[in-house]
Amino acid sequence: MATLIGESRAYLGIERNTTSHREKLLSALGAALAIVVVNWATQLSVQAGFINVGTSFFIIASMGASAVLLFAVPHGALSQPWQLVGGHLLSALIGVLCHRWIGIELIAAGAAVGLAVAGMYYLRCIHPPGGATALTAVTGGDAVYQLGFEFLLVPILTNVLLILMVALAFNGLFHWRRYPVHLGRRAKLSVSPEPVTREHEITQEDFAAAIQEQDSFVDITAEGLTELLELAKRHAERNITHPRSIVAGRCYSNGKLGKLWSVRQVVDESREPPPVRDRIIYKVLAGDGGYETGICLREEFRHWARFEVEFRNGHWIKAGESIDDVDEPVESRTTNAS
């Protein structure tokens, strides 16, 4: 029976929530406060004439979904400011255009949501509530249709800016809730660096403990993290040698994890004979020491570098290798992980 229950939970996606009761209650309080502030402030602005829009449509339902993300998952990639603002505004624009250009509401609704998803992908602002915003622009009725493109100003832009301000203020009251998430990353940089080498293998239990210690909802399971680690380790095993040559203009990675990871680009070289030794000038493009420049012997740089890398589709990958090259059936990955 226990096995059946466990399998059922896995298929249904019911995961153990390790966040504390304090964190759960704070998320609920922040979301409730945000909706109250957004609704009240938008109504007040319209009624006072600060926003000259003749409508009683002050707040849209998708703000409730945004509140869940900003206050329950403040560290999530889909909750960050650009995702919030860009996702809603782009989706609203697409929704209004679909309503105007497509006469059949059924088709317009589907087109609005589909195009909103595609647009958010390409503009790197995927925010799930944006789909609801696009749908509202098509199916919201006369109260929305009469606004036309002013729908992007009220209620969308005003709602978005207000809920963003509440999220910044509320999450900022608690040191473990960093929003935007980059604030937390910057704070961690001031901590003393980790040792270059580790003697212990990271386990699934370590991931689970780390998630629990973070005390914030994380939109990935411990199993998913360990699978990513296994794939990364297998990637590393493909090439454990240093580059044979260091070429100006190319980028190289030291292949480390976390705060120790770094990508450097060789921006200039000397290649002068003795007594002047062969030196190169590099710039840090990502990771530890970002945007710093330095100069060293070519051989020193070669020993620092693990492999040459290229920037593709928002990721640093080994040169000459496609992201698709690492895709393989889940069964194969599970076998290797075990």
Secondary structure, DSSP 4 states (H G I P E B T S, - for coil): -HHHHHHHHHHHT-------HHHHHHHHHHHHHHHHHHHHHHHHHHHTTSS----S----THHHHHHHHHHHSTTSGGGSHHHHHHHHHHHHHHHHHHHHH---HHHHHHHHHHHHHHHHHHTT---THHHHHHHHHHHS-HHHHTTGGGGGIIIIIHHHHHHHHHHHHHHTTSTT--SSTHHHHHHHHTSPPPPS--SS---HHHHHHHHHHHTS--SS-HHHHHHHHHHHHHHHHT--SPPS---TT-EEE----GGG-EEEEEEEE--PPTTS--EEEEEEEEETTTT-EEEEEHHHHHHH--EEEEEETTEEEETT--GGGG---HHHHHHHH-
